[in-house]
Amino acid sequence: MSKKLFVGGLAWATTEAGLRDAFERFGEVVEAKVVLDRDTGRSRGFGFVTFAEDSAADSALNEMSGAELDGRTIRVDQAQSRNDRRGGGRH
């Protein structure tokens, strides 16, 4: 089963290829996605990395949270599914 991680604090210059490269040492990365602003096309400073194996994601979570990537200290957490998120948005 795959496991998705949230990666925050990304540098504006971090690309999806760079994000993938930083996390591939822990195991097979199914997807690495940097979230872009839809109006400007610029990074919003966060992204997601999906691993093929839960154990690889767990290792990456433990070792990469607080690590430096492209000159910035990143934060790594287990991603919340869209249904689990709270607050925000208009009703």
C-alpha positions, 0 to 999 in steps of 0.5 A: 500500500502506498503512503503519502507525505506532506512536505512543507517549507520548500524553497521557491526553486525546488522542482518536482525532480529535486523533491523526488531525488531528495526522497528516493534514497528511502525507497520507490517514489510513486509521485513527487508533486510541488503544489503551484499557485494557479494564477502565477505558476510559482511554487506555493512552498509545499508538496507531496511525496508518495511512496510505494511502501509504508516503511519507506515513507516512515523512514523518510518521515523520520529522517527528512523532517527538519532536514535541509533541502535547497537551502531551506529547512523542510517539515515532513508529516503524514499527509491528511486525506482531503476528507480528514482536513478541517476548517478553511474554505467558504460554506 
